[in-house]
Amino acid sequence: MVNRGVFASVGRQIGVGKESDIFEVASEDGTILAMKLHRLGRVSFRAVKSKRDYLKHRRSYNWLYLSRLAALKEFSFMKALEEHGFPVPNALDCNRHCVIMSLVPGYPLVQVKELQNPEMVFERIIGLVVCLAEHGLIHCDFNEFNIMIDDDENVAMIDFPQMVSVSHRNAQMYFDRDVECIYKFFGKRFNLSFEEQADHSDSAEEDAEDSSRPCFSSINKTAGFLDKELAASGFTRKDQADMDKFIEEGSDEDAVSGDEEDASDSTEAIVRDTDALHLSEQQPEQIQEGDGADKDETRQRVAASRHESEAQDGSEERGECEEDACDAELVKRLNKQRRRAIAAAHGGRKALASRNSYKDKGGRSSHNSKIQKQLSGW
């Protein structure tokens, strides 16, 4: 950006948020601008994957990649809103996770304690919420922290990465939340009283609608199609929805087929085990059902096999006894050699004292070293 001549110097930090840091920058002619660095992935805000739609349908992500997407989305939103006459900063340039915009004169509304015309400011802010919805967008974070006001009580909006479309499945909830934040702040800070009306039908009079709380269902959403132009959250084409549905169904079918294969493998193993049991049970029955000659031959073979197995068992037992005796003698010899080696080693040497035995400080360690010295001497 410096090589392109966007700005020439960086100044102090003027804002810190859960998703970004804001610095003052100056151009070559001395104009003060604002530089916003998106820094997603802070410890205090790591649920960005579920709270924001930067990833869309991707599974793998990187914090710097998410920050770049957030900066690009905010830059495109500011450009589009400025073209449609909304009071937003002038977006100048965007590169990676950095956005350069004009510095909005004024203060955050949260820092303002008194207003000359709080009712007029309140109507302007609520009018911005309704106008955004008429153009197909919802701010989703429209509160006193993201509203700037100058000395002439002119209002400007900031912070746009979280904006969604009016076709989002939770659009009404986000719209009602933005309106509730404004009503609650002005009621507490400036003691404004609001008359709630239950009738929000299309046939109500305009004066009643102006004095009552805005309703999402009664807003005419034909003023513009910024949500479609900017591909805001919630705007998905039918083909994309069908594709996502197909992918989900395919993953579910894979999981079901895997479960069926595991079940079939287990059933085959059970069948093999039962077949083996049936065969082992059928063998003596088949021997009994044979002819007389076959019975005699089988009996002789069985008897001969029994004698052979008994003879083998006896020889194996004798061999095992001999091996045990040899092992016992070998162990005795090894123990005797070990004792002789230990006695020879201790007979010609003196017991080595501890390395720190000379440090007699009168503490517990010195007492232990004395005991060890006495034990080694014994």
C-alpha positions as CSV (number, residue, x, y, z in Angstrom):
1,M,0.0,0.0,0.0
2,V,2.9,2.4,0.7
3,N,4.3,1.6,-2.8
4,R,0.9,2.3,-4.3
5,G,0.8,5.7,-2.5
6,V,-2.2,4.9,-0.4
7,F,-0.5,6.2,2.8
8,A,2.9,7.2,3.9
9,S,3.0,6.9,7.7
10,V,1.4,5.0,10.5
11,G,0.3,6.7,13.7
12,R,-1.3,5.8,17.0
13,Q,-3.8,3.0,17.7
14,I,-7.3,4.4,18.0
15,G,-9.4,1.2,18.5
16,V,-9.3,-2.4,19.6
17,G,-12.0,-4.9,19.0
18,K,-12.5,-8.6,19.3
19,E,-11.9,-9.0,15.6
20,S,-9.6,-6.1,14.5
21,D,-7.2,-3.3,15.5
22,I,-7.6,0.2,14.1
23,F,-4.7,2.6,13.5
24,E,-4.3,6.2,12.2
25,V,-2.4,6.6,9.0
26,A,-1.5,9.6,7.0
27,S,-1.2,10.1,3.2
28,E,1.5,12.1,1.5
29,D,-0.6,15.3,1.5
30,G,-1.3,14.9,5.3
31,T,-4.8,13.5,5.1
32,I,-5.6,11.4,8.2
33,L,-7.1,8.0,7.3
34,A,-8.0,4.9,9.3
35,M,-6.3,1.5,8.8
36,K,-8.3,-1.5,10.1
37,L,-6.3,-4.8,10.5
38,H,-8.6,-7.8,10.8
39,R,-7.1,-10.2,13.4
40,L,-9.5,-13.2,13.7
41,G,-8.4,-16.0,16.0
42,R,-7.9,-14.1,19.3
43,V,-8.4,-16.2,22.4
44,S,-11.5,-14.2,23.3
45,F,-13.1,-14.8,19.9
46,R,-12.2,-18.2,18.5
47,A,-15.7,-19.4,17.7
48,V,-15.6,-17.4,14.5
49,K,-16.2,-20.5,12.4
50,S,-19.7,-20.9,13.8
51,K,-20.4,-17.2,14.3
52,R,-19.4,-15.9,10.9
53,D,-19.9,-17.3,7.4
54,Y,-16.5,-16.5,6.0
55,L,-15.8,-20.2,5.4
56,K,-19.1,-21.0,3.7
57,H,-18.8,-24.7,2.9
58,R,-15.0,-25.2,3.4
59,R,-13.8,-27.5,6.2
60,S,-10.1,-26.5,6.6
61,Y,-9.2,-22.9,7.4
62,N,-6.4,-20.6,8.5
63,W,-6.8,-17.6,10.8
64,L,-4.9,-15.3,8.3
65,Y,-7.1,-16.6,5.5
66,L,-10.2,-15.9,7.5
67,S,-9.0,-12.4,8.3
68,R,-8.4,-11.8,4.5
69,L,-12.0,-12.9,3.8
70,A,-13.4,-10.6,6.5
71,A,-11.4,-7.6,5.1
72,L,-12.5,-8.2,1.6
73,K,-16.2,-8.6,2.7
74,E,-16.1,-5.4,4.7
75,F,-14.5,-3.5,1.9
76,S,-17.1,-4.6,-0.7
77,F,-19.9,-3.8,1.8
78,M,-18.6,-0.3,2.4
79,K,-18.2,0.4,-1.3
80,A,-21.8,-0.8,-2.1
81,L,-23.4,1.1,0.8
82,E,-21.6,4.3,0.0
83,E,-22.8,4.1,-3.6
84,H,-26.4,3.8,-2.3
85,G,-26.2,6.8,-0.1
86,F,-25.6,5.2,3.4
87,P,-23.5,7.1,6.0
88,V,-20.5,4.9,6.0
89,P,-16.7,5.5,5.8
90,N,-15.2,5.9,2.3
91,A,-13.4,2.7,1.5
92,L,-10.1,3.4,-0.3
93,D,-8.2,0.2,-0.6
94,C,-7.9,-3.4,0.6
95,N,-4.9,-5.7,0.7
96,R,-4.8,-9.0,2.5
97,H,-6.3,-8.5,6.0
98,C,-5.9,-4.7,5.9
99,V,-8.6,-2.1,4.9
100,I,-7.9,1.6,4.4
101,M,-10.9,3.9,4.9
102,S,-11.6,7.5,5.6
103,L,-11.5,8.6,9.3
104,V,-15.1,9.3,10.4
105,P,-15.3,12.6,12.4
106,G,-17.0,12.2,15.7
107,Y,-17.2,9.8,18.7
108,P,-18.7,6.4,19.3
109,L,-22.3,6.7,20.6
110,V,-21.3,4.8,23.7
111,Q,-19.1,7.7,24.8
112,V,-21.8,10.3,24.4
113,K,-23.6,11.3,27.7
114,E,-25.9,14.1,26.5
115,L,-27.6,15.0,23.2
116,Q,-29.5,18.1,22.2
117,N,-32.1,16.1,20.3
118,P,-32.1,12.5,21.4
119,E,-35.5,11.8,19.8
120,M,-34.2,13.0,16.4
121,V,-31.0,10.9,16.7
122,F,-33.0,7.9,17.7
123,E,-35.3,8.2,14.7
124,R,-32.3,8.5,12.4
125,I,-30.7,5.4,13.8
126,I,-33.9,3.3,13.6
127,G,-34.4,4.7,10.0
128,L,-31.0,3.3,9.1
129,V,-31.9,-0.2,10.4
130,V,-35.2,-0.1,8.4
131,C,-33.4,1.3,5.2
132,L,-30.8,-1.5,5.4
133,A,-33.6,-4.1,5.6
134,E,-35.4,-2.5,2.6
135,H,-32.1,-2.9,0.6
136,G,-31.9,-6.6,1.6
137,L,-29.3,-6.4,4.4
138,I,-29.2,-6.7,8.2
139,H,-26.3,-5.3,10.2
140,C,-26.4,-7.9,13.0
141,D,-24.3,-5.8,15.3
142,F,-26.0,-2.5,15.3
143,N,-25.4,-1.1,18.7
144,E,-23.9,2.0,20.4
145,F,-20.3,0.7,19.8
146,N,-20.7,0.7,16.0
147,I,-22.5,4.0,15.6
148,M,-20.5,7.2,15.2
149,I,-21.9,10.7,16.0
150,D,-20.3,14.1,15.4
151,D,-20.9,17.5,17.0
152,D,-23.8,18.2,14.6
153,E,-25.4,14.9,15.7
154,N,-24.9,13.3,12.3
155,V,-24.8,9.5,12.5
156,A,-22.5,7.1,10.6
157,M,-22.3,3.3,10.7
158,I,-19.1,1.2,11.0
159,D,-18.2,-2.5,11.2
160,F,-19.8,-4.5,8.4
161,P,-18.2,-8.1,8.2
162,Q,-21.1,-9.8,10.0
163,M,-23.9,-8.4,7.8
164,V,-26.4,-11.0,6.5
165,S,-29.2,-11.0,3.9
166,V,-32.9,-10.7,4.7
167,S,-33.3,-14.2,3.2
168,H,-31.2,-15.6,6.0
169,R,-33.0,-18.2,8.1
170,N,-32.4,-16.1,11.3
171,A,-32.9,-12.7,9.6
172,Q,-35.9,-11.8,11.8
173,M,-34.1,-12.6,15.0
174,Y,-31.1,-10.5,14.0
175,F,-33.3,-7.6,12.9
176,D,-35.3,-7.7,16.2
177,R,-32.0,-7.8,18.1
178,D,-30.6,-4.7,16.4
179,V,-33.8,-2.8,17.1
180,E,-33.9,-4.0,20.7
181,C,-30.3,-2.8,21.3
182,I,-31.1,0.7,20.1
183,Y,-34.3,0.9,22.1
184,K,-32.6,-0.3,25.3
185,F,-29.7,2.0,25.0
186,F,-31.7,5.2,24.4
187,G,-34.1,4.2,27.2
188,K,-31.3,3.8,29.7
189,R,-28.9,6.6,28.6
190,F,-31.3,9.3,27.6
191,N,-34.5,8.2,29.5
192,L,-36.7,8.0,26.4
193,S,-40.1,6.4,26.9
194,F,-41.6,4.3,24.0
195,E,-45.2,3.5,23.5
196,E,-45.5,-0.1,22.3
197,Q,-48.3,-1.0,20.0
198,A,-49.3,-4.6,19.2
199,D,-50.8,-3.9,15.8
200,H,-48.1,-4.0,13.1
201,S,-50.3,-5.0,10.1
202,D,-49.9,-3.6,6.6
203,S,-53.2,-1.7,6.9
204,A,-52.0,0.4,9.9
205,E,-51.6,4.1,9.4
206,E,-48.2,5.6,8.6
207,D,-48.2,7.7,11.8
208,A,-48.8,4.6,13.9
209,E,-46.0,2.8,12.1
210,D,-43.6,5.6,12.7
211,S,-44.3,5.8,16.4
212,S,-44.3,2.1,17.0
213,R,-41.4,-0.4,16.9
214,P,-40.4,-1.5,13.4
215,C,-41.5,-5.0,12.5
216,F,-39.5,-7.2,10.1
217,S,-42.6,-8.7,8.4
218,S,-44.0,-5.2,7.6
219,I,-40.9,-3.9,5.8
220,N,-41.0,-3.5,2.1
221,K,-37.9,-5.3,0.8
222,T,-38.0,-4.1,-2.8
223,A,-35.8,-1.0,-2.4
224,G,-32.7,-2.8,-3.6
225,F,-30.9,-6.1,-4.0
226,L,-27.6,-5.5,-2.2
227,D,-27.7,-8.9,-0.6
228,K,-27.6,-10.5,-4.1
229,E,-25.0,-8.2,-5.4
230,L,-22.7,-8.8,-2.5
231,A,-23.6,-12.5,-2.0
232,A,-24.4,-11.8,1.7
233,S,-25.0,-14.6,4.2
234,G,-28.1,-16.6,3.6
235,F,-28.4,-15.8,-0.1
236,T,-27.9,-19.2,-1.8
237,R,-29.0,-20.3,-5.2
238,K,-31.2,-23.4,-5.7
239,D,-28.4,-25.3,-7.4
240,Q,-26.0,-24.7,-4.6
241,A,-28.7,-25.8,-2.1
242,D,-29.3,-29.0,-4.1
243,M,-25.6,-29.6,-4.2
244,D,-25.2,-29.2,-0.5
245,K,-28.1,-31.5,0.1
246,F,-26.6,-34.1,-2.2
247,I,-23.3,-33.9,-0.4
248,E,-25.0,-34.4,3.0
249,E,-27.0,-37.3,1.7
250,G,-23.8,-38.9,0.2
251,S,-22.0,-38.6,3.5
252,D,-25.0,-40.1,5.4
253,E,-25.2,-43.0,2.9
254,D,-21.4,-43.7,3.3
255,A,-21.9,-43.8,7.1
256,V,-24.9,-46.2,6.7
257,S,-23.0,-48.4,4.3
258,G,-20.0,-48.6,6.6
259,D,-22.3,-49.6,9.4
260,E,-23.9,-52.3,7.2
261,E,-20.5,-53.7,6.2
262,D,-19.4,-53.9,9.8
263,A,-22.7,-55.7,10.7
264,S,-22.3,-58.1,7.7
265,D,-18.7,-58.9,8.8
266,S,-19.8,-59.7,12.3
267,T,-22.7,-61.9,11.1
268,E,-20.3,-63.8,8.8
269,A,-18.0,-64.4,11.7
270,I,-20.8,-65.7,13.8
271,V,-22.0,-68.0,11.0
272,R,-18.5,-69.5,10.6
273,D,-18.2,-70.1,14.4
274,T,-21.6,-71.8,14.5
275,D,-20.7,-74.0,11.4
276,A,-17.5,-75.1,13.2
277,L,-19.5,-76.0,16.3
278,H,-22.0,-78.0,14.2
279,L,-19.2,-79.9,12.5
280,S,-17.5,-80.7,15.8
281,E,-20.8,-82.0,17.1
282,Q,-21.5,-84.0,14.0
283,Q,-18.2,-85.9,13.9
284,P,-18.9,-88.4,16.7
285,E,-22.4,-89.0,15.4
286,Q,-21.1,-89.8,11.9
287,I,-18.6,-92.3,13.4
288,Q,-21.4,-94.1,15.2
289,E,-23.6,-94.2,12.1
290,G,-21.0,-96.0,10.0
291,D,-20.8,-99.8,9.2
292,G,-19.5,-102.3,11.7
293,A,-16.1,-102.6,10.0
294,D,-15.7,-98.9,9.9
295,K,-16.6,-98.7,13.6
296,D,-13.9,-101.2,14.5
297,E,-11.3,-99.5,12.4
298,T,-12.2,-96.1,13.9
299,R,-12.0,-97.5,17.4
300,Q,-8.6,-98.9,16.8
301,R,-7.4,-95.7,15.3
302,V,-8.7,-93.7,18.3
303,A,-7.1,-96.1,20.8
304,A,-3.8,-95.9,19.0
305,S,-3.9,-92.1,18.9
306,R,-4.7,-92.0,22.6
307,H,-1.7,-94.2,23.5
308,E,0.6,-92.0,21.3
309,S,-0.7,-88.9,22.9
310,E,-0.2,-90.3,26.4
311,A,3.3,-91.4,25.6
312,Q,4.1,-87.9,24.2
313,D,2.6,-86.3,27.3
314,G,4.8,-88.4,29.6
315,S,7.9,-87.6,27.7
316,E,7.1,-83.9,27.7
317,E,6.5,-84.0,31.5
318,R,9.8,-85.7,32.1
319,G,11.6,-83.2,29.8
320,E,10.0,-80.3,31.7
321,C,11.1,-81.7,35.0
322,E,14.6,-82.0,33.8
323,E,14.6,-78.5,32.4
324,D,13.3,-77.1,35.8
325,A,16.0,-78.9,37.7
326,C,18.7,-77.5,35.3
327,D,17.2,-74.0,35.6
328,A,17.3,-74.3,39.5
329,E,21.0,-75.4,39.4
330,L,21.9,-72.6,37.0
331,V,20.2,-70.0,39.2
332,K,22.0,-71.2,42.3
333,R,25.4,-71.0,40.5
334,L,24.7,-67.5,39.3
335,N,23.6,-66.3,42.8
336,K,26.8,-67.8,44.3
337,Q,29.0,-66.0,41.7
338,R,27.1,-62.7,42.3
339,R,27.7,-62.9,46.0
340,R,31.4,-63.7,45.5
341,A,31.8,-60.7,43.2
342,I,30.1,-58.4,45.7
343,A,32.3,-59.6,48.6
344,A,35.5,-59.2,46.5
345,A,34.5,-55.7,45.5
346,H,33.7,-54.6,49.1
347,G,36.7,-56.4,50.6
348,G,39.4,-54.3,48.9
349,R,37.8,-50.9,48.9
350,K,36.6,-48.3,51.4
351,A,33.0,-47.1,51.4
352,L,32.7,-43.8,49.5
353,A,31.3,-41.0,51.4
354,S,28.8,-38.5,50.0
355,R,30.0,-35.7,47.9
356,N,28.4,-33.1,50.2
357,S,29.4,-34.8,53.5
358,Y,31.9,-32.0,54.3
359,K,29.1,-29.4,54.2
360,D,27.9,-29.6,57.8
361,K,25.3,-26.9,58.1
362,G,23.4,-28.3,61.1
363,G,20.3,-28.8,59.0
364,R,18.3,-31.8,58.0
365,S,20.5,-32.5,55.0
366,S,23.6,-32.6,57.1
367,H,21.9,-35.0,59.6
368,N,21.0,-37.3,56.7
369,S,24.5,-37.2,55.3
370,K,25.9,-38.3,58.8
371,I,23.5,-41.2,58.9
372,Q,24.5,-42.2,55.4
373,K,28.2,-42.0,56.3
374,Q,27.6,-44.2,59.4
375,L,25.6,-46.7,57.3
376,S,28.3,-46.9,54.7
377,G,30.9,-47.5,57.4
378,W,28.9,-50.3,58.9
